[in-house]
């Protein structure tokens, strides 16, 4: 379910024409002589399975637990921020220049490609100088008058963080439901706006996932309610407009706290679906959207190790499932016989092709398939004939886009690569021709011909070939002198495809090589790729990344003195593990919102997401899982040795990886490391896991990252 993911990490980057630095210029800056904060030691014993561990920094959990040391925790985080500011003071102007450089690449006045649904074209647009956007529509034609449905720029005024999500229009086109988070804890309040009168109803529904599914009566909506402490999605509730949300009926209560739940409406408008899914099992319930008063019925009961997804069309249900199919297969069943024994195979399991997901239309079915780590889109007509939409670059990212109109014959898909800006295409599924609807503008000028992209394969310690995508500016020589930033994630089966990033241009234009390692734990090379990088095989993720770094050095893309690592969230766990396992391989590493205190977090079921994650990491209440987890958990394995230069970030309100994990890790590193390398911790006191909500503000964090790397390379302009 990919909850500890930080998707923005591989989308970061920047521009202006800068010359590649010469070898002589690449000298680390002289860091200020400043004393870092020293965290207080308050020994806390953890005793389990006959194993006693003393945790000197356990007290840092107190802000989360609202304990007696809450103020002391905040003071420590502020002291670390002050230390970072002192150490990075010499880069302040450079950071400001980088911010402006990256911001100036963004087209400020812009508009998304309109999406047609139920008689209206919907789109968002941004204005000069504004951090957010306006959600708009036009009736029937793009030449019609604009109707601003929600002015998020206006709503966000006075808030340091503001996230509006889950926009859902009622079937009669008169009402808009949406969710709002003003704290960055992903606890959304659902509101409903009357689009005819402009009134926002008093039906404010708190502590939700933010999205709704409308019944066809235009007054009943279903939503996901969260546990206010663990933030788990626990209940599906039904709300009728004009009634007290506090009395909303519970229509489903999930008893398995390892599963996530959600509610949605089918594309053809006929069904409301409740989905319950964990790492290993799925179960759907469904309801006729014309009869919200009725009870939900189970589509197919959950079975151990069976995942499935449902795509309803007029006369059948398509099912994508891993039932007796490691890489998933396509099946179908009648509308009135949905149990597993009635499923009929349409496309079998294939050893070399992963069936990822699909999108249903009245006359077509589109499937996203992955072969050799790359996406292909397969179009299946109603008569059973099919064909593929293929892509030519050596490495890229492609996916099915927004296609809400069930009767449509045009497929919208998205495409990008390390050198191709994000592009939106409309593809006529009957005529087999396509039209580029929009490509991301890079203001100030950008030519993909100025950059080189490659795909290479490193060899892991067990002989497995690990794909690596690379991009660098023409003129960079493979002589070991170029600085290289290697990014990785490797968890939850998340695929880290190669996409374009305009902020990244600021690295490339200053001589950096950028690389993405598709390590095990992701799902780029099929389902087995994921299974070989989780639970009791998790260490493959770390050794794969190390092998990628060693390969890039061996092939002279870089050298030890110029190799850097970057990852966030579960990718931050990766950073913590690889600097423990191969401390002398990296000159520096950036760990964003890192999941580094694995054992303690997975033992504490009051921490958000913990129980949902047992099938990913294991349950340390079981001795074998505990021992294995403890053997790689970054916090547990900090030693008295030299570590590379480190920049660590977190958010005080992070709901995915709580602030105390990176804070404890940094404190322990400070106490034990034997080197004089830089160790910096940045805590954003106002935001959470994803950082700032504004479309420009996040660039301040990118500027800090890039300035940190540039400082280590002696690049100051």
C-alpha positions as CSV (number, residue, x, y, z in Angstrom):
1,X,0.0,0.0,0.0
2,X,3.1,2.2,-0.1
3,X,2.3,4.3,3.0
4,X,5.8,5.3,3.9
5,X,6.6,6.6,0.5
6,X,7.8,10.1,-0.5
7,X,7.0,10.2,-4.1
8,X,8.3,13.8,-4.7
9,X,11.8,12.6,-4.2
10,X,12.4,11.4,-7.7
11,X,10.6,14.4,-9.1
12,X,12.9,17.0,-7.8
13,X,15.6,18.9,-9.7
14,X,16.3,22.8,-11.6
15,X,17.8,25.3,-14.6
16,X,20.0,28.0,-16.0
17,X,23.0,27.5,-18.3
18,X,25.9,26.9,-15.9
19,X,29.3,25.5,-16.9
20,X,30.4,22.2,-15.6
21,X,32.8,22.6,-12.7
22,X,36.4,21.9,-13.4
23,X,38.3,19.4,-11.4
24,X,40.2,22.1,-9.6
25,X,36.9,23.7,-8.4
26,X,35.7,20.6,-6.7
27,X,36.9,21.2,-3.1
28,X,34.7,20.9,-0.1
29,X,34.0,24.2,1.6
30,X,35.4,25.1,5.0
31,X,32.6,24.4,7.4
32,X,32.2,26.8,10.4
33,X,33.6,25.8,13.7
34,X,30.3,25.3,15.6
35,X,29.4,22.9,18.3
36,X,26.4,20.7,17.6
37,X,23.7,20.2,20.2
38,X,24.2,17.2,22.5
39,X,21.0,15.4,23.3
40,X,20.4,14.4,26.9
41,X,20.9,10.8,27.7
42,X,18.0,9.2,29.6
43,X,18.4,5.4,29.5
44,X,15.3,3.4,28.7
45,X,15.3,-0.4,28.7
46,X,13.5,-2.5,26.1
47,X,13.3,-6.2,27.1
48,X,11.8,-8.7,24.7
49,X,12.6,-12.2,23.7
50,X,15.2,-12.3,26.4
51,X,17.0,-9.4,24.7
52,X,17.7,-6.2,26.7
53,X,18.5,-3.0,24.7
54,X,19.2,0.4,26.3
55,X,17.7,3.3,24.3
56,X,19.3,6.5,25.5
57,X,17.0,8.7,23.4
58,X,13.6,7.0,23.8
59,X,12.4,10.1,25.6
60,X,12.2,12.0,22.3
61,X,8.9,10.3,21.7
62,X,7.3,12.5,24.4
63,X,6.0,15.2,22.0
64,X,4.1,12.5,20.2
65,X,2.9,10.9,23.4
66,X,2.3,14.3,25.0
67,X,4.6,13.3,27.8
68,X,6.6,15.4,30.4
69,X,9.5,16.0,28.1
70,X,7.5,17.4,25.2
71,X,8.9,20.9,25.6
72,X,12.4,19.5,25.9
73,X,11.9,17.6,22.6
74,X,10.9,20.7,20.7
75,X,13.8,22.7,22.2
76,X,16.2,20.0,21.0
77,X,14.8,20.1,17.5
78,X,15.0,23.8,17.4
79,X,18.6,23.6,18.6
80,X,19.4,21.3,15.7
81,X,17.8,23.7,13.3
82,X,19.9,26.5,14.7
83,X,23.0,24.4,14.3
84,X,22.1,23.6,10.7
85,X,21.6,27.3,10.0
86,X,25.0,28.1,11.4
87,X,26.7,25.4,9.4
88,X,25.0,26.3,6.2
89,X,25.2,30.0,6.7
90,X,27.9,30.4,4.0
91,X,25.4,28.9,1.5
92,X,22.5,31.2,2.3
93,X,22.9,33.4,-0.8
94,X,23.5,30.4,-2.9
95,X,20.4,28.7,-1.6
96,X,18.4,31.8,-2.4
97,X,19.9,31.9,-5.9
98,X,19.1,28.2,-6.4
99,X,15.5,28.7,-5.2
100,X,15.0,31.6,-7.7
101,X,16.7,29.6,-10.4
102,X,14.4,26.7,-9.9
103,X,11.3,28.8,-9.4
104,X,12.0,30.7,-12.6
105,X,11.8,27.5,-14.6
106,X,8.2,27.0,-13.5
107,X,5.5,28.5,-15.7
108,X,3.5,30.4,-13.1
109,X,0.4,31.1,-15.1
110,X,-0.6,27.7,-16.3
111,X,-3.5,25.3,-16.8
112,X,-4.0,21.6,-16.8
113,X,-5.4,19.6,-19.7
114,X,-9.2,19.6,-19.3
115,X,-10.9,16.3,-18.4
116,X,-14.4,15.6,-19.6
117,X,-17.0,14.1,-17.3
118,X,-20.8,14.1,-17.4
119,X,-21.2,17.1,-19.6
120,X,-18.4,19.3,-18.2
121,X,-14.7,19.9,-18.8
122,X,-12.8,20.1,-15.5
123,X,-9.3,21.6,-15.0
124,X,-7.1,23.5,-12.6
125,X,-5.2,26.7,-13.4
126,X,-2.5,28.6,-11.6
127,X,-1.9,32.4,-11.6
128,X,1.3,34.4,-11.4
129,X,2.7,34.6,-7.9
130,X,0.1,32.2,-6.4
131,X,1.2,29.1,-4.5
132,X,-2.0,27.1,-5.1
133,X,-4.6,26.9,-7.8
134,X,-8.2,27.2,-8.8
135,X,-10.4,24.2,-9.6
136,X,-12.6,25.1,-12.6
137,X,-15.0,23.7,-15.1
138,X,-16.8,24.7,-18.4
139,X,-20.1,23.3,-19.5
140,X,-20.2,21.4,-22.8
141,X,-17.5,23.3,-24.6
142,X,-14.1,24.7,-23.8
143,X,-15.4,28.0,-25.3
144,X,-18.1,28.1,-22.5
145,X,-17.9,30.5,-19.6
146,X,-15.5,29.5,-16.8
147,X,-17.0,28.4,-13.4
148,X,-14.5,28.5,-10.5
149,X,-15.6,25.6,-8.2
150,X,-12.9,26.1,-5.6
151,X,-10.4,28.9,-5.2
152,X,-7.7,27.2,-3.2
153,X,-5.4,30.3,-3.4
154,X,-8.1,32.1,-1.4
155,X,-8.9,29.3,1.0
156,X,-5.2,28.8,1.9
157,X,-4.7,32.4,2.9
158,X,-3.4,32.7,6.5
159,X,-2.4,29.0,6.7
160,X,1.2,27.8,6.7
161,X,0.0,24.5,5.3
162,X,-3.2,23.8,3.3
163,X,-4.1,20.8,1.3
164,X,-7.4,20.3,-0.5
165,X,-8.1,16.9,-2.0
166,X,-10.7,14.3,-3.0
167,X,-12.7,16.6,-5.3
168,X,-15.9,14.8,-6.1
169,X,-18.9,16.1,-8.1
170,X,-22.4,14.8,-7.3
171,X,-24.1,13.0,-10.2
172,X,-26.4,15.9,-10.9
173,X,-23.3,18.2,-11.2
174,X,-24.7,20.6,-8.5
175,X,-22.5,19.7,-5.4
176,X,-18.8,19.5,-4.8
177,X,-17.4,17.4,-1.9
178,X,-13.7,17.9,-0.9
179,X,-11.3,17.3,1.9
180,X,-9.1,19.8,3.7
181,X,-6.0,19.3,5.9
182,X,-4.5,22.3,7.5
183,X,-1.9,20.6,9.7
184,X,-0.2,18.0,7.4
185,X,-1.3,15.0,9.4
186,X,-3.5,13.7,6.6
187,X,-6.5,14.0,8.8
188,X,-9.0,15.6,6.4
189,X,-12.3,17.4,7.1
190,X,-14.8,16.8,4.4
191,X,-16.9,19.7,3.2
192,X,-19.7,20.1,0.6
193,X,-20.2,23.1,-1.6
194,X,-23.4,24.0,-3.4
195,X,-22.1,25.0,-6.9
196,X,-25.3,26.8,-7.8
197,X,-25.4,29.1,-4.7
198,X,-21.7,29.1,-3.6
199,X,-22.7,28.0,-0.1
200,X,-20.4,25.7,1.8
201,X,-22.7,23.5,3.9
202,X,-22.3,23.1,7.6
203,X,-21.9,19.3,7.2
204,X,-18.2,19.3,8.2
205,X,-17.1,15.7,8.6
206,X,-13.8,15.5,10.6
207,X,-11.0,12.9,10.9
208,X,-11.4,11.3,7.4
209,X,-9.3,10.2,4.5
210,X,-10.7,13.2,2.6
211,X,-12.5,11.5,-0.3
212,X,-16.2,10.5,-0.8
213,X,-18.3,8.3,-3.0
214,X,-21.6,9.8,-4.0
215,X,-24.7,7.7,-4.2
216,X,-27.0,8.4,-7.2
217,X,-29.6,10.2,-5.1
218,X,-27.2,13.3,-4.9
219,X,-27.6,13.5,-1.1
220,X,-25.9,10.4,0.3
221,X,-22.2,10.1,0.5
222,X,-19.9,7.4,1.8
223,X,-16.5,8.2,3.3
224,X,-13.6,6.6,5.3
225,X,-13.2,7.5,9.0
226,X,-9.8,7.3,10.7
227,X,-8.7,6.4,14.2
228,X,-7.6,9.7,15.7
229,X,-4.6,8.2,17.4
230,X,-3.2,5.5,15.1
231,X,-4.6,7.3,12.0
232,X,-5.7,3.9,10.7
233,X,-8.6,3.9,8.3
234,X,-11.1,1.8,10.4
235,X,-14.6,2.5,9.3
236,X,-16.7,3.4,6.3
237,X,-19.6,5.7,7.2
238,X,-22.6,7.0,5.4
239,X,-23.7,10.6,5.6
240,X,-26.9,12.2,4.4
241,X,-26.7,15.9,3.7
242,X,-28.4,18.1,6.3
243,X,-27.9,15.5,9.1
244,X,-25.5,15.5,12.1
245,X,-22.2,14.0,11.0
246,X,-21.8,12.8,14.6
247,X,-24.7,10.4,14.0
248,X,-23.5,9.0,10.7
249,X,-24.1,5.3,10.3
250,X,-21.2,2.9,10.2
251,X,-21.7,0.7,7.1
252,X,-18.4,-1.2,7.5
253,X,-16.0,-1.7,10.4
254,X,-12.6,-3.2,9.5
255,X,-11.5,-5.7,12.2
256,X,-8.1,-6.5,10.6
257,X,-5.8,-3.7,11.7
258,X,-3.2,-4.8,9.1
259,X,-5.5,-3.7,6.2
260,X,-6.2,-0.3,4.7
261,X,-9.8,0.5,3.7
262,X,-11.4,2.9,1.3
263,X,-14.6,3.6,-0.6
264,X,-15.0,4.6,-4.2
265,X,-17.6,4.7,-7.0
266,X,-17.3,2.6,-10.2
267,X,-16.5,4.5,-13.4
268,X,-19.8,3.4,-15.0
269,X,-21.7,4.9,-12.0
270,X,-23.5,1.8,-11.0
271,X,-21.6,0.6,-7.9
272,X,-20.2,1.9,-4.6
273,X,-17.2,-0.3,-3.6
274,X,-15.6,-0.7,-0.2
275,X,-12.1,-2.0,-0.6
276,X,-10.0,-3.6,2.2
277,X,-6.4,-4.4,1.3
278,X,-3.2,-5.3,3.0
279,X,0.1,-6.5,1.6
280,X,-1.3,-10.0,1.2
281,X,-5.1,-9.9,1.0
282,X,-7.9,-8.0,-0.6
283,X,-11.7,-8.0,-0.1
284,X,-14.3,-5.9,-1.8
285,X,-17.8,-5.1,-0.9
286,X,-20.3,-3.5,-3.3
287,X,-23.6,-1.7,-3.3
288,X,-26.0,-0.6,-6.0
289,X,-25.4,3.2,-6.2
290,X,-29.1,3.7,-6.8
291,X,-30.0,2.2,-3.4
292,X,-27.7,3.7,-0.7
293,X,-30.1,2.4,1.9
294,X,-29.3,-1.2,1.1
295,X,-26.5,-3.3,2.7
296,X,-23.2,-3.9,1.1
297,X,-22.5,-7.4,-0.1
298,X,-19.1,-9.2,-0.4
299,X,-17.8,-9.4,-4.0
300,X,-15.3,-12.2,-3.1
301,X,-14.3,-13.1,0.5
302,X,-10.7,-12.5,1.4
303,X,-8.2,-15.4,1.1
304,X,-4.7,-15.5,2.4
305,X,-2.2,-14.4,-0.2
306,X,-4.8,-13.4,-2.7
307,X,-5.0,-9.9,-4.0
308,X,-7.5,-8.7,-6.5
309,X,-9.0,-5.5,-8.1
310,X,-12.4,-5.2,-9.8
311,X,-13.2,-3.3,-13.1
312,X,-17.0,-3.3,-13.8
313,X,-18.3,-3.0,-17.3
314,X,-21.8,-3.4,-18.6
315,X,-22.1,-7.1,-18.8
316,X,-19.3,-8.5,-16.5
317,X,-16.6,-7.7,-14.0
318,X,-13.0,-7.9,-14.9
319,X,-10.7,-9.0,-12.1
320,X,-6.9,-8.4,-11.9
321,X,-5.6,-10.9,-9.4
322,X,-2.5,-12.8,-8.2
323,X,-4.6,-15.9,-7.4
324,X,-2.3,-18.7,-8.6
325,X,-0.5,-16.0,-10.6
326,X,2.7,-14.5,-9.2
327,X,2.7,-11.6,-11.8
328,X,-1.1,-11.3,-11.8
329,X,-3.6,-12.4,-14.5
330,X,-6.8,-11.0,-15.9
331,X,-10.1,-12.8,-15.2
332,X,-13.8,-12.1,-15.7
333,X,-17.0,-13.2,-14.0
334,X,-20.8,-12.6,-14.4
335,X,-22.4,-9.7,-12.7
336,X,-24.4,-12.0,-10.4
337,X,-21.7,-14.6,-9.7
338,X,-18.7,-12.9,-8.3
339,X,-17.2,-15.5,-6.0
340,X,-13.7,-16.8,-6.9
341,X,-15.0,-20.2,-8.3
342,X,-16.8,-18.3,-11.0
343,X,-13.8,-16.4,-12.3
344,X,-12.7,-17.3,-15.8
345,X,-9.2,-16.6,-17.1
346,X,-8.8,-14.0,-19.9
347,X,-5.0,-13.3,-19.8
348,X,-2.8,-15.8,-18.0
349,X,0.1,-15.2,-15.7
350,X,3.4,-14.6,-17.5
351,X,6.8,-15.0,-15.9
352,X,8.3,-12.1,-17.8
353,X,5.3,-9.6,-17.6
354,X,3.8,-8.0,-14.6
355,X,0.1,-7.0,-15.0
356,X,-0.1,-3.9,-12.9
357,X,-3.5,-2.3,-13.2
358,X,-6.3,-1.4,-15.7
359,X,-8.9,1.1,-16.7
360,X,-12.2,0.2,-18.1
361,X,-14.3,1.8,-20.9
362,X,-17.6,0.8,-22.4
363,X,-15.9,-0.6,-25.6
364,X,-12.3,-1.0,-24.4
365,X,-10.1,-2.2,-21.6
366,X,-6.6,-0.7,-21.1
367,X,-4.0,-2.6,-19.1
368,X,-0.7,-1.3,-17.8
369,X,1.9,-4.1,-18.1
370,X,5.6,-4.1,-17.1
371,X,8.2,-6.0,-19.1
372,X,11.9,-5.8,-18.3
373,X,11.2,-3.0,-15.9
374,X,9.4,-0.8,-18.5
375,X,5.7,0.0,-18.9
376,X,3.7,-0.9,-22.0
377,X,0.0,0.0,-22.4
378,X,-2.2,-2.8,-23.8
379,X,-5.6,-1.9,-25.4
380,X,-8.2,-4.6,-25.7
381,X,-11.3,-4.1,-27.8
382,X,-14.7,-5.5,-27.1
383,X,-14.2,-8.2,-29.7
384,X,-11.1,-9.4,-27.9
385,X,-8.5,-8.1,-30.3
386,X,-5.7,-6.1,-28.8
387,X,-2.5,-4.1,-29.4
388,X,0.2,-2.3,-27.5
389,X,1.2,1.3,-27.1
390,X,5.0,1.2,-26.9
391,X,7.6,3.8,-26.1
392,X,11.0,4.3,-27.6
393,X,13.4,5.8,-25.0
394,X,15.8,3.5,-23.2
395,X,14.2,4.4,-19.8
396,X,11.0,6.3,-19.1
397,X,7.8,6.5,-17.1
398,X,4.4,6.0,-18.6
399,X,0.9,5.5,-17.2
400,X,-2.8,5.7,-17.7
401,X,-4.0,9.2,-17.0
402,X,-7.4,10.7,-16.0
403,X,-10.2,9.0,-18.0
404,X,-13.4,9.5,-16.0
405,X,-15.8,9.2,-18.9
406,X,-16.9,5.5,-19.2
407,X,-18.3,5.9,-22.7
408,X,-15.1,7.6,-24.0
409,X,-13.1,6.2,-26.9
410,X,-10.0,8.3,-26.2
411,X,-7.3,7.1,-23.8
412,X,-5.4,9.8,-21.9
413,X,-2.0,8.7,-20.8
414,X,1.0,10.4,-19.3
415,X,4.6,10.1,-20.4
416,X,8.0,11.4,-19.2
417,X,11.6,10.4,-19.0
418,X,14.8,11.7,-17.5
419,X,15.1,14.1,-20.5
420,X,11.5,14.4,-21.6
421,X,9.3,16.8,-19.6
422,X,6.0,15.5,-18.3
423,X,3.7,15.0,-21.3
424,X,-0.1,14.4,-21.6
425,X,-1.3,12.5,-24.7
426,X,-4.8,11.7,-26.0
427,X,-4.9,8.4,-27.9
428,X,-7.8,7.4,-30.2
429,X,-8.3,3.7,-29.4
430,X,-10.2,3.1,-32.6
431,X,-8.0,5.0,-35.1
432,X,-4.7,4.2,-33.2
433,X,-3.4,7.8,-33.5
434,X,-2.4,10.1,-30.7
435,X,-2.1,13.8,-30.0
436,X,0.2,15.6,-27.6
437,X,-2.1,17.7,-25.5
438,X,0.5,19.3,-23.3
439,X,4.1,19.1,-22.4
440,X,5.6,20.7,-19.2
441,X,7.1,24.1,-20.1
442,X,10.6,24.7,-18.8
443,X,10.8,28.5,-18.7
444,X,14.0,30.0,-19.9
445,X,14.8,27.3,-22.4
446,X,15.6,23.6,-22.2
447,X,16.8,21.2,-24.9
448,X,16.8,17.4,-24.2
449,X,19.6,17.1,-26.7
450,X,21.9,18.7,-24.2
451,X,21.6,15.7,-21.9
452,X,22.4,12.0,-22.2
453,X,20.3,9.2,-20.6
454,X,21.3,5.6,-20.2
455,X,20.1,2.4,-18.7
456,X,22.8,0.0,-17.2
457,X,22.8,-3.0,-14.9
458,X,24.8,-3.6,-11.8
459,X,25.4,-7.1,-10.5
460,X,24.2,-7.8,-6.9
461,X,26.1,-10.0,-4.5
462,X,23.9,-13.0,-5.5
463,X,24.3,-12.4,-9.2
464,X,21.0,-10.5,-9.8
465,X,21.1,-7.7,-12.3
466,X,20.0,-4.4,-10.9
467,X,18.7,-1.8,-13.4
468,X,20.1,1.8,-13.0
469,X,18.8,4.8,-15.0
470,X,21.2,7.6,-15.5
471,X,21.1,11.2,-16.8
472,X,23.9,13.7,-17.2
473,X,24.8,16.7,-19.3
474,X,26.9,16.3,-22.5
475,X,30.5,16.9,-21.8
476,X,30.7,15.0,-18.5
477,X,33.5,12.6,-18.8
478,X,33.5,9.1,-17.4
479,X,36.8,9.5,-15.6
480,X,35.7,9.1,-12.0
481,X,35.8,12.8,-11.3
482,X,32.1,13.7,-11.7
483,X,29.9,13.9,-8.6
484,X,27.0,11.5,-8.7
485,X,23.7,11.4,-6.8
486,X,22.2,7.9,-6.5
487,X,18.5,7.7,-5.6
488,X,16.8,4.6,-4.2
489,X,13.6,3.5,-2.5
490,X,12.9,-0.3,-2.6
491,X,9.9,-0.9,-0.5
492,X,6.1,-1.7,-0.8
493,X,6.5,-2.8,-4.4
494,X,6.7,0.9,-5.4
495,X,8.1,1.4,-8.8
496,X,10.7,4.2,-9.1
497,X,10.4,5.1,-12.8
498,X,12.6,7.6,-14.5
499,X,10.8,10.9,-14.8
500,X,11.8,14.5,-15.6
501,X,12.5,17.1,-13.0
502,X,13.2,20.7,-13.8
503,X,14.8,21.3,-10.3
504,X,17.2,18.5,-11.0
505,X,18.7,20.5,-13.9
506,X,20.5,22.6,-11.3
507,X,22.5,19.5,-10.4
508,X,23.1,18.4,-14.0
509,X,24.1,21.8,-15.2
510,X,26.8,21.9,-12.5
511,X,28.3,18.6,-13.5
512,X,26.4,16.1,-11.4
513,X,25.3,12.7,-12.8
514,X,21.9,11.6,-11.5
515,X,21.0,7.9,-11.1
516,X,18.0,5.8,-10.0
517,X,18.6,2.3,-8.8
518,X,15.6,-0.1,-9.2
519,X,16.5,-2.3,-6.2
520,X,14.6,-5.2,-4.9
521,X,11.7,-4.4,-2.7
522,X,10.3,-2.3,-5.5
523,X,8.3,-4.1,-8.2
524,X,10.0,-2.8,-11.4
525,X,11.0,-6.3,-12.5
526,X,7.9,-8.2,-11.4
527,X,6.2,-9.3,-8.2
528,X,9.1,-11.6,-7.2
529,X,11.3,-8.5,-7.3
530,X,9.2,-7.1,-4.5
531,X,9.0,-10.3,-2.5
532,X,12.8,-10.7,-2.6
533,X,13.2,-7.3,-0.9
534,X,10.8,-7.5,2.1
535,X,10.4,-9.3,5.4
536,X,13.2,-11.8,5.9
537,X,14.8,-10.8,2.6
538,X,14.9,-7.1,3.3
539,X,18.7,-6.9,3.3
540,X,18.7,-7.5,-0.5
541,X,17.3,-3.9,-0.8
542,X,20.4,-2.5,0.9
543,X,23.0,-4.7,-0.7
544,X,21.5,-4.1,-4.2
545,X,21.9,-0.3,-3.6
546,X,25.5,-0.7,-2.5
547,X,26.2,-2.9,-5.6
548,X,24.7,-0.1,-7.7
549,X,27.1,2.4,-6.1
550,X,30.1,0.2,-6.6
551,X,29.2,-0.5,-10.2
552,X,29.0,3.3,-10.9
553,X,32.4,3.7,-9.4
554,X,33.8,0.8,-11.3
555,X,32.5,2.2,-14.6
556,X,34.1,5.6,-13.9
557,X,30.8,7.5,-13.7
558,X,32.1,8.7,-10.3
559,X,34.4,7.8,-7.4
560,X,34.1,7.3,-3.7
561,X,35.0,10.9,-3.0
562,X,32.2,12.1,-5.2
563,X,29.4,9.5,-4.7
564,X,26.2,10.6,-2.8
565,X,23.1,8.7,-1.8
566,X,19.5,10.0,-1.5
567,X,16.3,8.4,-0.3
568,X,13.3,9.3,1.8
569,X,10.7,7.7,4.1
570,X,11.3,3.9,3.5
571,X,14.1,5.1,1.2
572,X,15.4,6.9,4.4
573,X,15.6,3.4,6.0
574,X,17.7,2.5,2.9
575,X,20.0,5.5,3.6
576,X,20.5,4.5,7.2
577,X,21.2,0.9,6.4
578,X,23.7,1.6,3.6
579,X,25.8,4.1,5.6
580,X,26.0,1.5,8.3
581,X,26.9,-1.3,5.9
582,X,29.2,0.6,3.6
583,X,30.2,3.7,5.5
584,X,33.2,4.5,3.4
585,X,31.5,4.2,0.0
586,X,29.7,7.5,0.1
587,X,31.0,11.0,0.5
588,X,27.5,12.1,1.7
589,X,23.9,11.0,2.0
590,X,20.6,12.8,2.2
591,X,17.9,11.0,4.3
592,X,14.5,12.7,4.0
593,X,11.9,11.8,6.7
594,X,13.7,8.5,7.3
595,X,12.1,5.4,8.7
596,X,15.2,4.4,10.8
597,X,13.9,3.2,14.2
598,X,12.3,0.1,12.8
599,X,12.2,-2.2,15.8
600,X,10.8,0.3,18.3
601,X,8.2,1.7,15.9
602,X,7.0,-1.8,14.8
603,X,6.7,-2.7,18.5
604,X,4.4,0.3,19.3
605,X,1.0,-0.2,17.8
606,X,-0.1,3.3,19.0
607,X,2.1,4.8,16.3
608,X,0.3,5.5,13.1
609,X,0.6,2.8,10.4
610,X,2.4,0.3,12.5
611,X,-0.1,-2.6,12.3
612,X,-0.6,-2.0,8.6
613,X,3.1,-2.7,8.1
614,X,3.5,-6.1,9.6
615,X,3.3,-7.9,6.2
616,X,6.0,-5.5,4.9
617,X,8.6,-5.6,7.7
618,X,7.4,-8.4,10.0
619,X,6.0,-8.3,13.5
620,X,8.9,-8.0,16.1
621,X,6.7,-9.6,18.7
622,X,7.8,-12.8,16.9
623,X,11.3,-13.6,17.8
624,X,12.6,-14.5,14.3
625,X,11.2,-11.2,12.9
626,X,12.6,-9.3,15.8
627,X,16.1,-10.7,15.4
628,X,16.2,-10.0,11.7
629,X,14.8,-6.5,12.0
630,X,17.2,-5.6,14.7
631,X,20.1,-6.8,12.5
632,X,19.5,-4.1,9.9
633,X,17.5,-1.3,11.7
634,X,19.7,1.8,11.2
635,X,19.1,3.1,14.8
636,X,20.0,-0.2,16.4
637,X,23.2,-0.6,14.3
638,X,24.9,2.8,14.8
639,X,28.6,2.0,15.7
640,X,31.7,3.8,16.8
641,X,33.1,4.4,13.3
642,X,33.4,7.0,10.6
643,X,30.2,8.0,8.8
644,X,29.8,10.0,5.6
645,X,28.5,13.6,5.6
646,X,24.8,13.5,6.4
647,X,21.8,15.7,5.9
648,X,18.6,14.4,7.6
649,X,15.2,16.0,7.4
650,X,11.9,15.5,9.2
651,X,8.6,17.2,9.9
652,X,7.2,17.7,13.4
653,X,3.7,16.8,12.2
654,X,4.7,13.8,10.1
655,X,2.0,11.2,10.2
656,X,4.0,8.6,8.2
657,X,7.4,8.6,9.9
658,X,7.2,10.3,13.2
659,X,9.8,13.1,13.9
660,X,11.4,11.2,16.8
661,X,12.9,8.5,14.5
662,X,15.3,10.7,12.6
663,X,15.9,12.9,15.8
664,X,16.9,9.8,17.8
665,X,19.1,8.5,15.0
666,X,21.0,11.8,14.6
667,X,21.5,12.1,18.4
668,X,22.9,8.6,18.5
669,X,25.2,9.2,15.5
670,X,26.5,12.4,17.1
671,X,27.4,10.4,20.3
672,X,29.1,7.5,18.5
673,X,30.6,8.6,15.1
674,X,34.4,9.0,15.1
675,X,34.7,11.2,12.0
676,X,34.6,15.0,11.6
677,X,32.2,14.9,8.8
678,X,29.1,17.1,8.8
679,X,25.9,15.8,10.4
680,X,22.8,18.0,10.0
681,X,19.2,17.6,11.1
682,X,16.5,19.9,9.6
683,X,13.0,19.7,11.3
684,X,10.2,21.5,9.6
685,X,8.2,22.7,12.6
686,X,5.0,23.4,10.5
687,X,4.8,20.5,8.0
688,X,4.6,16.8,7.8
689,X,5.7,13.9,5.6
690,X,5.4,15.6,2.2
691,X,6.9,19.0,3.2
692,X,5.4,22.3,2.2
693,X,2.0,22.4,0.4
694,X,2.7,25.4,-1.9
695,X,3.9,24.8,-5.4
696,X,7.0,27.0,-4.8
697,X,7.7,26.5,-1.1
698,X,9.0,23.0,-1.5
699,X,11.8,24.3,-3.6
700,X,13.4,25.8,-0.4
701,X,13.9,22.3,0.8
702,X,15.4,21.3,-2.6
703,X,17.7,24.3,-2.4
704,X,19.0,23.1,0.9
705,X,19.7,19.6,-0.4
706,X,21.4,20.8,-3.5
707,X,23.4,23.4,-1.5
708,X,24.6,20.7,0.9
709,X,25.8,18.6,-2.0
710,X,27.4,21.6,-3.8
711,X,29.2,22.5,-0.5
712,X,30.7,19.1,-0.3
713,X,31.9,19.5,-3.9
714,X,33.2,23.0,-3.5
715,X,30.7,24.4,-5.9
716,X,29.5,27.8,-4.8
717,X,27.7,29.3,-7.8
